[in-house]
Amino acid sequence: MIGSTVPVSLLFLLSLLFLLPRVQSNDNGLARTPPMGWMAWERFRCDTDCKDDPQNCISEALFRDMADRLAEDGWRELGYEYVIIDDCWMSKARDPEGRLQPDPDRFPSGIRRLADYVHSRGLKLGIYADMGRYTCMGFPGTTLDRIRTDAQTFADWGVDYLKFDGCNSNALEQLLGYPLMSKALNATGRPMVFSCSWPVYVGSLPPEVNYTLLGEICHLWRNYYDIQDSWDSLQFILDWFFTHQDFIQPAAGPGRWNDPDMLIIGNFGLSLDQSRAQMALWSIMAAPLIMSTDLRQLDNAARAVLQNKVAININQDPLGVQGRRLLQEKSKIEVYWRPLVDSCSAVVFLSRRSDMPYIYHTSLSKLGFDKGSYQVYDVFGGSRLKPLNSTEPIRVSINPSGVVMWYIAPANRNPGPWDRDWVQNQVQKQVQNRIQNWDRSGLHTLL
């Protein structure tokens, strides 16, 4: 969630910046590819009515349910490993020792027990706090004097990921608080991914936002306002990110990611074509794939989009380069591109039209590809196209508010993403890397 700010002199803030200790939150091997998982906020908001709405209220039962679904329905093996609590989990008051505590009625077992359960499912637990007097929904915030206490509390509970919001704080508190929280998390000795909401509270762009500093203290950060359950909201986010791509695209890389907010696929506001568009463009942006939907009631079409192995492989590409928008045509067709390992690429053709499918004419050479022959795999069509010469004319049919997404490899590259064994090998490598990391940390046990 994103709230309001209190402006402070920019020159004064910049002068203080040089007094802050340098911290290396992201220099700990975490989030080397964009984090993947599930978060409560967009779908379940601040529903605390467990009496009349027990299935959907913010409670330990909800997070146990989602952990079960991630573990049992194939999500974990694809990389969706974080179960993330958002706002409204807290009691309205801290405990007698000044520590945050969960609402006793909705979380009767406590966060430590919930973390143990999530870990027993081979997953990781994320939690929410706010750099301010109160959270966005009015629960206890983390003021500057509480940062160390809250960081240690999260570590003691076995938390693996912190989303740190900024409602009800001013720019000076944010300037001091976000680096201090990064330092405090590191000081606990427990590896925790650190998600910052700092940029959006101070304008999102340089010079107000120092993306070099962000990359040193945060693993990912929110650049823009909250996504809502609609195609319009998704388009507003796309427009902001790609209009400003020259400023924010260079900041991304392994361990440091721009975050355009949650995946709303499977909710109420997107068609199937629009759902594919979000999955495709979040993969092009190297964005965190954090779902916010009811996994207990997800239909097969939405599941197929979210579990598309080639789209996930593109998103998780270890090169870690965020993609760019190449073209905006008068026909309301846009072209996006992302470089991948082994001289491969991902290309997305997006239609902003609302009338009928549109035939777009181009060639790979017009899109900047070198001379030669290429293999092309249609990510959502699930088929391998005939080899293409870079100068060969291409006709692409794109549905209204939909996409065509291609994985493109040099002709001599074999096997490719169209090969089932190749895809399974990539997924297995990711799972094995995570298991090795868990084993080294001694923090997780896979059952």
C-alpha positions as CSV (number, residue, x, y, z in Angstrom):
1,M,0.0,0.0,0.0
2,I,1.1,3.5,-0.7
3,G,0.2,6.5,1.4
4,S,1.0,10.2,1.6
5,T,4.3,11.9,2.5
6,V,5.4,15.1,4.3
7,P,8.0,17.0,2.1
8,V,11.4,17.9,3.5
9,S,14.1,20.1,1.8
10,L,15.8,18.0,-0.8
11,L,19.2,19.6,-0.2
12,F,18.9,18.9,3.5
13,L,18.1,15.2,2.7
14,L,20.9,14.8,0.3
15,S,23.4,16.3,2.8
16,L,22.2,13.7,5.4
17,L,22.6,10.9,2.8
18,F,26.3,11.2,3.0
19,L,26.2,10.7,6.8
20,L,24.4,7.4,6.6
21,P,26.3,4.1,7.0
22,R,26.6,2.1,3.8
23,V,24.8,-1.2,4.1
24,Q,24.8,-4.2,1.8
25,S,21.4,-5.8,2.3
26,N,21.5,-7.3,-1.2
27,D,25.1,-8.6,-1.0
28,N,24.0,-11.8,0.7
29,G,23.0,-14.1,-2.1
30,L,19.3,-13.5,-1.8
31,A,16.9,-12.6,-4.7
32,R,19.4,-13.3,-7.4
33,T,16.4,-13.7,-9.6
34,P,13.1,-11.9,-9.0
35,P,11.3,-13.3,-6.0
36,M,8.2,-15.4,-6.6
37,G,5.4,-16.2,-4.3
38,W,2.0,-15.1,-3.0
39,M,0.9,-12.0,-1.1
40,A,-2.4,-11.3,0.6
41,W,-3.1,-7.6,-0.1
42,E,-4.6,-7.1,-3.5
43,R,-7.1,-10.0,-3.2
44,F,-7.9,-10.0,0.5
45,R,-7.1,-6.4,1.6
46,C,-7.8,-5.7,5.3
47,D,-10.6,-8.1,5.9
48,T,-10.4,-8.7,9.6
49,D,-14.0,-10.0,10.0
50,C,-13.3,-13.7,10.8
51,K,-16.7,-14.1,12.4
52,D,-18.8,-13.5,9.2
53,D,-16.0,-14.2,6.6
54,P,-13.8,-16.8,8.1
55,Q,-12.5,-18.1,4.7
56,N,-11.2,-14.7,3.6
57,C,-10.2,-12.8,6.7
58,I,-6.5,-12.0,7.4
59,S,-5.7,-14.9,9.7
60,E,-3.2,-17.7,10.2
61,A,-5.8,-20.1,8.6
62,L,-5.6,-18.1,5.4
63,F,-1.9,-18.2,5.2
64,R,-1.8,-21.9,6.0
65,D,-4.3,-22.5,3.3
66,M,-2.1,-20.7,0.8
67,A,1.0,-22.5,1.9
68,D,-0.8,-25.8,1.3
69,R,-1.8,-24.7,-2.1
70,L,1.7,-23.6,-3.1
71,A,3.1,-26.9,-1.8
72,E,0.5,-29.3,-3.2
73,D,-0.6,-27.7,-6.5
74,G,2.8,-27.5,-8.3
75,W,3.6,-23.8,-7.5
76,R,6.6,-24.5,-5.2
77,E,8.4,-26.5,-7.9
78,L,8.0,-23.6,-10.3
79,G,9.7,-21.2,-7.9
80,Y,6.7,-19.7,-6.1
81,E,8.2,-20.0,-2.7
82,Y,7.2,-17.0,-0.5
83,V,3.9,-16.8,1.5
84,I,3.7,-13.0,2.4
85,I,1.5,-11.4,5.0
86,D,0.6,-7.8,4.2
87,D,-1.0,-5.2,6.5
88,C,-3.6,-5.9,9.2
89,W,-2.0,-8.9,10.9
90,M,-1.0,-7.0,14.0
91,S,-2.6,-6.3,17.3
92,K,-3.5,-2.7,17.8
93,A,-0.9,-2.4,20.5
94,R,2.7,-3.6,21.1
95,D,3.4,-6.1,23.9
96,P,4.7,-4.9,27.3
97,E,8.3,-5.2,26.0
98,G,7.6,-3.0,23.1
99,R,7.5,-5.7,20.4
100,L,5.0,-6.1,17.6
101,Q,2.5,-8.9,18.2
102,P,-0.1,-10.5,16.0
103,D,-3.8,-10.2,16.6
104,P,-4.5,-12.9,19.2
105,D,-7.9,-13.9,17.8
106,R,-6.8,-14.1,14.2
107,F,-3.3,-15.5,14.8
108,P,-3.8,-17.5,18.0
109,S,-0.7,-19.7,17.4
110,G,1.6,-16.7,16.8
111,I,3.8,-15.9,13.8
112,R,6.6,-18.2,15.0
113,R,4.3,-21.2,14.7
114,L,3.0,-20.0,11.4
115,A,6.6,-19.6,10.1
116,D,7.4,-23.2,11.2
117,Y,4.3,-24.5,9.3
118,V,5.3,-22.6,6.1
119,H,8.8,-23.9,6.4
120,S,7.6,-27.4,6.9
121,R,5.9,-27.1,3.5
122,G,9.3,-26.2,1.8
123,L,8.3,-22.5,1.6
124,K,9.3,-19.2,3.1
125,L,7.4,-16.6,5.1
126,G,7.2,-12.9,4.4
127,I,5.7,-10.2,6.7
128,Y,4.7,-6.6,6.5
129,A,5.8,-3.5,8.5
130,D,5.6,0.2,8.0
131,M,8.3,2.9,8.3
132,G,6.0,5.3,10.2
133,R,3.9,6.0,13.2
134,Y,1.1,3.7,11.9
135,T,0.7,1.3,9.0
136,C,-1.4,2.3,6.1
137,M,-4.4,0.7,7.8
138,G,-3.8,2.2,11.2
139,F,-1.9,-0.6,13.0
140,P,1.4,0.0,14.9
141,G,4.2,1.3,12.7
142,T,7.9,1.1,13.0
143,T,9.4,4.5,14.2
144,L,13.1,5.0,14.0
145,D,13.6,4.0,17.7
146,R,11.8,0.7,17.0
147,I,13.7,-0.5,14.0
148,R,16.2,-2.8,15.7
149,T,13.5,-4.3,17.9
150,D,11.3,-5.1,15.0
151,A,14.1,-6.5,12.9
152,Q,15.1,-8.8,15.7
153,T,11.5,-9.8,16.3
154,F,11.1,-10.9,12.7
155,A,14.3,-12.8,12.9
156,D,13.2,-14.5,16.1
157,W,10.0,-15.5,14.4
158,G,11.8,-17.1,11.5
159,V,10.7,-14.6,8.9
160,D,12.4,-14.8,5.4
161,Y,11.1,-11.6,3.7
162,L,10.1,-8.1,4.9
163,K,7.9,-5.7,3.0
164,F,8.6,-2.3,4.5
165,D,6.0,0.3,3.7
166,G,6.1,4.1,4.3
167,C,2.7,5.4,5.3
168,N,2.5,8.0,8.0
169,S,6.2,8.9,7.8
170,N,8.0,11.9,6.3
171,A,10.9,12.0,3.8
172,L,13.5,12.5,6.5
173,E,12.3,9.5,8.5
174,Q,12.3,7.4,5.3
175,L,15.8,8.6,4.4
176,L,17.1,7.4,7.7
177,G,14.8,4.5,8.3
178,Y,15.1,2.4,5.2
179,P,18.9,2.1,5.4
180,L,18.7,1.6,9.2
181,M,16.3,-1.3,8.7
182,S,18.5,-2.8,6.1
183,K,21.4,-2.7,8.5
184,A,19.3,-4.0,11.4
185,L,18.1,-7.0,9.3
186,N,21.6,-7.9,8.4
187,A,22.7,-7.6,12.1
188,T,20.2,-10.3,13.1
189,G,22.2,-12.9,11.2
190,R,19.1,-14.2,9.5
191,P,18.8,-13.9,5.7
192,M,15.7,-11.9,4.9
193,V,14.7,-10.4,1.5
194,F,14.1,-6.7,2.0
195,S,11.3,-5.1,-0.1
196,C,11.2,-1.3,0.2
197,S,8.4,1.0,-0.7
198,W,10.7,4.1,-0.4
199,P,10.8,5.3,-4.0
200,V,7.1,6.0,-4.5
201,Y,6.9,8.1,-1.4
202,V,9.6,10.6,-2.6
203,G,8.7,10.9,-6.3
204,S,9.9,7.6,-7.8
205,L,12.6,9.2,-10.1
206,P,16.0,10.8,-9.8
207,P,17.2,13.1,-8.3
208,E,14.7,12.5,-5.5
209,V,15.4,8.7,-5.7
210,N,19.0,7.5,-5.5
211,Y,18.7,4.1,-7.3
212,T,22.3,3.3,-6.6
213,L,21.7,3.6,-2.9
214,L,18.5,1.6,-3.2
215,G,20.4,-1.2,-4.9
216,E,22.7,-1.3,-1.9
217,I,20.1,-1.6,0.8
218,C,17.0,-3.3,-0.8
219,H,16.5,-6.4,-2.9
220,L,13.4,-4.9,-4.5
221,W,11.4,-1.7,-4.3
222,R,8.0,-0.3,-5.2
223,N,8.3,2.5,-7.8
224,Y,4.7,3.3,-8.4
225,Y,1.2,3.2,-6.8
226,D,-0.7,0.0,-5.8
227,I,-2.1,-2.1,-8.6
228,Q,-5.9,-2.5,-8.5
229,D,-8.0,-5.3,-10.0
230,S,-8.4,-3.8,-13.5
231,W,-6.9,-3.5,-16.9
232,D,-6.8,0.3,-16.6
233,S,-4.7,0.0,-13.5
234,L,-2.3,-2.4,-15.1
235,Q,-1.9,-0.1,-18.1
236,F,-1.2,2.9,-15.9
237,I,1.6,0.9,-14.3
238,L,3.0,-0.2,-17.7
239,D,2.9,3.3,-19.0
240,W,4.8,4.7,-16.0
241,F,7.5,2.0,-16.1
242,F,8.2,2.1,-19.8
243,T,7.9,5.9,-20.1
244,H,10.7,6.1,-17.5
245,Q,12.6,3.1,-18.5
246,D,15.8,5.0,-19.2
247,F,15.9,6.0,-15.5
248,I,14.8,2.7,-13.8
249,Q,15.9,-0.1,-16.2
250,P,19.6,0.3,-15.4
251,A,19.0,0.0,-11.7
252,A,17.7,-3.6,-11.9
253,G,19.8,-6.7,-11.8
254,P,20.5,-9.8,-9.7
255,G,19.7,-9.0,-6.1
256,R,18.0,-5.6,-7.0
257,W,14.7,-5.4,-8.8
258,N,12.1,-2.8,-9.7
259,D,8.7,-3.9,-8.5
260,P,5.5,-3.0,-10.4
261,D,3.4,-4.7,-7.8
262,M,1.4,-8.0,-7.6
263,L,0.0,-10.3,-10.2
264,I,-3.8,-9.9,-10.3
265,I,-4.3,-12.9,-12.6
266,G,-7.1,-15.1,-11.4
267,N,-9.2,-12.3,-9.8
268,F,-12.1,-10.4,-11.3
269,G,-10.7,-7.6,-13.4
270,L,-8.7,-9.2,-16.3
271,S,-9.8,-11.3,-19.3
272,L,-7.7,-14.2,-20.3
273,D,-5.8,-12.2,-22.9
274,Q,-5.2,-9.4,-20.4
275,S,-3.9,-12.0,-17.9
276,R,-1.4,-13.2,-20.4
277,A,-0.4,-9.6,-21.0
278,Q,0.5,-9.1,-17.4
279,M,2.4,-12.4,-17.1
280,A,4.3,-11.6,-20.3
281,L,5.2,-8.0,-19.4
282,W,6.1,-8.7,-15.8
283,S,8.5,-11.4,-17.3
284,I,9.9,-8.8,-19.7
285,M,10.4,-6.4,-16.8
286,A,12.2,-9.0,-14.7
287,A,9.6,-8.1,-12.1
288,P,8.9,-10.1,-8.9
289,L,6.1,-12.7,-9.6
290,I,4.1,-12.2,-6.5
291,M,0.5,-13.5,-7.0
292,S,-2.4,-12.1,-5.1
293,T,-5.4,-14.3,-5.8
294,D,-7.4,-17.0,-4.1
295,L,-5.4,-20.1,-5.0
296,R,-8.1,-22.3,-3.5
297,Q,-10.6,-21.2,-6.2
298,L,-8.3,-20.5,-9.2
299,D,-9.7,-21.6,-12.5
300,N,-7.6,-23.7,-15.0
301,A,-7.1,-20.8,-17.5
302,A,-5.6,-18.5,-14.9
303,R,-3.5,-21.4,-13.5
304,A,-2.1,-22.1,-17.0
305,V,-1.0,-18.5,-17.4
306,L,0.6,-18.3,-13.9
307,Q,2.3,-21.7,-14.3
308,N,3.6,-21.2,-17.8
309,K,7.1,-22.6,-17.5
310,V,8.6,-20.7,-20.4
311,A,7.3,-17.4,-19.2
312,I,8.6,-18.2,-15.7
313,N,12.0,-19.2,-17.2
314,I,12.2,-15.8,-19.0
315,N,11.3,-14.0,-15.8
316,Q,13.9,-15.9,-13.9
317,D,16.7,-15.6,-16.5
318,P,20.0,-15.4,-14.6
319,L,21.3,-12.6,-16.7
320,G,19.0,-10.4,-14.8
321,V,18.6,-7.6,-17.4
322,Q,15.3,-5.8,-17.3
323,G,13.6,-5.5,-20.7
324,R,12.6,-2.4,-22.6
325,R,9.9,-1.1,-24.9
326,L,11.2,-0.9,-28.4
327,L,8.2,0.6,-30.3
328,Q,4.9,2.3,-29.9
329,E,3.1,2.2,-33.2
330,K,0.2,4.5,-34.4
331,S,-1.8,1.2,-34.8
332,K,-1.7,0.9,-30.9
333,I,0.7,-2.0,-31.2
334,E,3.7,-2.0,-28.9
335,V,6.9,-4.1,-29.0
336,Y,8.9,-5.1,-26.0
337,W,12.3,-6.9,-25.8
338,R,14.5,-8.5,-23.2
339,P,17.9,-10.1,-23.6
340,L,18.5,-13.5,-22.1
341,V,21.4,-15.8,-21.5
342,D,23.0,-17.7,-24.4
343,S,22.2,-15.0,-26.9
344,C,18.5,-15.6,-26.6
345,S,15.7,-13.0,-26.3
346,A,12.1,-12.6,-25.4
347,V,9.8,-10.4,-27.5
348,V,6.3,-9.3,-26.6
349,F,3.8,-7.8,-29.1
350,L,1.1,-6.0,-27.1
351,S,-2.2,-4.6,-28.5
352,R,-3.7,-1.6,-26.8
353,R,-6.7,-1.8,-29.2
354,S,-10.2,-2.6,-28.2
355,D,-11.8,-3.6,-31.5
356,M,-10.6,-6.8,-33.1
357,P,-7.4,-8.9,-33.7
358,Y,-4.8,-6.9,-35.5
359,I,-2.2,-8.2,-38.0
360,Y,1.1,-6.5,-37.3
361,H,3.8,-6.6,-40.0
362,T,7.5,-6.5,-39.1
363,S,10.8,-8.5,-39.3
364,L,13.4,-9.5,-36.8
365,S,15.9,-7.2,-38.4
366,K,13.5,-4.3,-37.9
367,L,13.4,-5.2,-34.2
368,G,17.2,-5.0,-34.0
369,F,18.2,-8.6,-34.5
370,D,21.5,-9.4,-36.2
371,K,21.5,-11.2,-39.6
372,G,20.9,-14.9,-39.4
373,S,18.4,-17.5,-38.7
374,Y,16.4,-17.9,-35.5
375,Q,14.2,-20.5,-33.8
376,V,11.0,-19.0,-32.3
377,Y,8.7,-20.5,-29.6
378,D,5.2,-19.1,-29.0
379,V,5.1,-18.9,-25.2
380,F,1.3,-18.9,-24.8
381,G,0.5,-20.8,-28.0
382,G,2.8,-23.6,-26.8
383,S,4.2,-24.3,-30.2
384,R,7.5,-23.9,-32.1
385,L,7.2,-21.7,-35.2
386,K,9.2,-22.4,-38.4
387,P,12.7,-21.0,-38.4
388,L,12.9,-17.3,-39.3
389,N,15.5,-15.4,-41.2
390,S,16.1,-12.0,-39.7
391,T,15.0,-10.2,-42.9
392,E,12.0,-12.4,-43.5
393,P,8.6,-10.6,-43.3
394,I,6.6,-11.5,-40.2
395,R,2.8,-11.3,-39.7
396,V,1.7,-11.4,-36.1
397,S,-2.0,-11.5,-35.1
398,I,-2.6,-9.9,-31.7
399,N,-5.9,-10.0,-29.9
400,P,-7.3,-6.7,-28.4
401,S,-5.7,-6.0,-25.1
402,G,-3.7,-9.2,-25.6
403,V,-0.1,-10.2,-26.3
404,V,1.9,-12.6,-28.4
405,M,5.1,-13.6,-26.6
406,W,8.1,-15.2,-28.3
407,Y,11.2,-16.9,-27.0
408,I,13.8,-16.4,-29.7
409,A,17.1,-18.4,-29.9
410,P,19.8,-18.6,-32.5
411,A,19.2,-21.3,-35.1
412,N,22.2,-23.3,-33.8
413,R,20.9,-23.3,-30.2
414,N,19.6,-26.8,-29.3
415,P,17.7,-27.8,-27.2
416,G,15.4,-24.8,-26.5
417,P,12.3,-24.0,-24.5
418,W,10.1,-26.0,-26.8
419,D,11.8,-29.1,-25.6
420,R,10.1,-30.6,-22.5
421,D,13.2,-32.0,-21.1
422,W,15.0,-28.7,-21.4
423,V,12.2,-26.9,-19.5
424,Q,12.1,-29.5,-16.8
425,N,15.9,-29.3,-16.4
426,Q,15.7,-25.5,-15.9
427,V,13.0,-25.9,-13.3
428,Q,15.0,-28.7,-11.5
429,K,18.1,-26.5,-11.5
430,Q,16.1,-23.7,-9.8
431,V,14.6,-26.1,-7.2
432,Q,18.1,-27.6,-6.5
433,N,19.7,-24.2,-6.0
434,R,17.0,-23.3,-3.5
435,I,17.4,-26.6,-1.6
436,Q,21.2,-26.0,-1.4
437,N,20.6,-22.5,-0.1
438,W,18.2,-23.8,2.5
439,D,20.6,-26.5,3.5
440,R,23.5,-24.1,3.9
441,S,21.5,-21.7,6.0
442,G,20.2,-24.5,8.2
443,L,16.9,-22.7,8.4
444,H,14.6,-24.9,6.4
445,T,13.6,-28.5,6.2
446,L,11.8,-29.9,3.2
447,L,9.3,-32.6,4.0
